[in-house]
Amino acid sequence: MEDSPSSPKRSARRLRLLMFAGTAAVLTGFVLAAYAANVIDDSELDTVDGRFAVRGDLDPPNDVVIVGIDERSFNELGEQWPFPRSLHAEAIDRLEADGAEAIAYDVQFTEPSNPTDDQALADSIALARNVVLAATAVDDRGRTNVFGGGDVLRSLNTRAGHAGFATDSGRVVRRMSFELERLETLPVAAVETAERRQVRESEFPERAWIDYHGRSNIRTIPFYRVARGDFGLGTFRDKIVVVGAAAPTLQDVHPTSVSGDEYMYGVEVLANSISTLLRDFPLRELPGWVTVALILLFGAIGPLIAMRFGPLRAALIGLTLAGLYLVLVQLLFNSGVIVGLLYPEASLALGVVGALGVALVVNAFERQRVRHLFSRFVPGPVVDDVLEHLDEDLRLGGELQVVTVLFSDIRGFTTFSETREPDEVIHILNRYLTTMTDVILRHGGTLVSFIGDGILAVFGAPLALDDHADRAYLAAREMTGPALDDFNRWMRSEGSGDGFRIGIGLNSGAVMAGNVGSEERLDYTVIGDTVNTASRIEGMTKGTPHMIMLSESTRLMMTREHPDLEQMDAMEVRGRRASVVIWAPIVASADEPDNARPHRARASS
């Protein structure tokens, strides 16, 4: 059944659409504002660390080697820190002799030691011509005092590179810089020295992520072995060698994306940075507009799936989409792409939760409306059952259902009302309709409408009932028996007359059941030939001793035996081509007029 443009269902859908759209806009705007204000950037960075952990270690690089000044080197060499500079000179000589492409020396040489050692180190550096020295003390013009400054460095065929790191909250080192304090960083200077070319700042991404090989996944050789020449020939050939502290006592440690609760030596961070630059930054972050687009997209998904699939399935779909996006983010990271995780996920989560909230609120109002509507027609327990069986759009009606229709009317009520005052007529009619409505509801029927003094009720809708025919018949028997007797006694006690006789017609079959009306007024009704026939069967009781007549279809749909029923002769029903077999409760012979006898035949067992 199609909705009319002004139907309540369509109106409710428009209301839900507006509420969903408004909620999505507000919550998505909230996430965009949080993104612009970097509210959860630290947590977002933590997710990048988690992606490193899930990805696992990379293979060690073939072009970068670490020479670590570790605790064993102190023990083996019998030296304390700082080592004599002549010892560093020996290490540089051996590295140069073995074919090292560049030597990044992460040791501070800013203050003189003794002339002999200082000269030995200077000679080794000048001879190697490929040493880059670490600097951290830099003036506002990018000048350093390593070996006395730039003029001395140039005379020794060397240069200095900044050995500091740009850190995030918690001092975590995740990215590398082209320069710090106007001085190129040590990894940049080392690569320039090794490749004999200038690295341009334009080669750096906006945020240059260090693509760590792992917690300790770069080949490391103890310093003492290099100083003694205790390594295989060609170990350092064509490689960038990073020399630096690898002992906790030297306190050059930093938290990184892959170090977890532990720390990574500065020399390891430098080596990973050099490898990242040599590999042309394998990790690239998508531009910010992609995250904004994802926030907008995910913010719209929640309301869309809530409207399409309902609250419960929307929640499940939302969780599934969040999980799938998490997997996609990890797969992209494994392939070298960093995309925002928390902000889009937050937009999706808030969109789904907000849509669920809207759906629950709207459904609560809709259910209250349906409860108010149906409480006029059916008993409270039936209303609860109706609400349980509604779909997620709270749709009622438009269903073809097999039911039993009850149609009743008061005999001679028009004549009666013409002789009474209007107030008395309405008072009596209300008392009668209340009495009969109570009977119908008590037997599980649904009151469809009052038509003057007539009552239209249905059994088996909106909720299907297997025994709808039995219920309708028992309700009719009570209406014409105890209920009518009580009412008539009340009328006599009020001095309003001797009471009424009524007629009831029952017919079973398929009807179209549903809500009809306008946006301002909505009623539940049943439509179909079954209803019309019930009305006409009720009319056939006039002029007979029978206050109840029912069709053959109602008799056949009964689930229990009713021995008080007898079969009448087939009768013509106005509006139907074929005659209809009618059944009625047995009436004592003394009470029935002669014109009713020829129409009756005993029911066969």
Buried (B, 14 or more C-beta within 10 A) or exposed (E): EEEEEEBBBBEBBEBBEEBBBEBBEEBBEBBBEBBEEEBBBEEBBBBBBBBBEEBEBBEBBEEBBBBBBBBBBBEBBEBEEBBBBBBBBBBBBBBBEBEBBBBBBBBBBBEEBEEEBBEBBBBBBEBBEBBBBBBBEBEEEBBBBBBBBBEEBEEBEBBBBBBBBEBBEEEBBBBBBBBBBEBBBBBBBBBBBBBEEEBEEEEBEEBBBBBBBBBBBBBBBBBBBBBBEEBEEEBBEEBBBBBBBBBEEBEBBBBBBBBEEEBBBBBBBBBBBBBBBBBEBEBBBBEEEBBBEBBBBBBBBBBBBBBEBBBEEBBEBBEEBBEEBEEEBBEBBEEEBBBBBBBBBBBBBBBBBBBBBBBEEBBEEBBEBBBEBBEEBBBEEBBEBBBEEBEBBBBBBBBEBBBBBBBBBBBEBEEBBEEBEEEEBEBBBEBBBEBBBBBBBBBBBBBBEBEEBBBBBBBBBBBEBEBBBBBBBBBBBBBBBEBBEEBBEBBEEEEBEEEBBBBBBBBBBEBBBBBBBEBEEBBBBBEBEBBBBBBBBBBBBEEBBBBBBBBBBBBEBBEEEBEEBBBBEBBEBEEEEEEBBBBBBEBEEEEBEEEBEEBBEEBEE
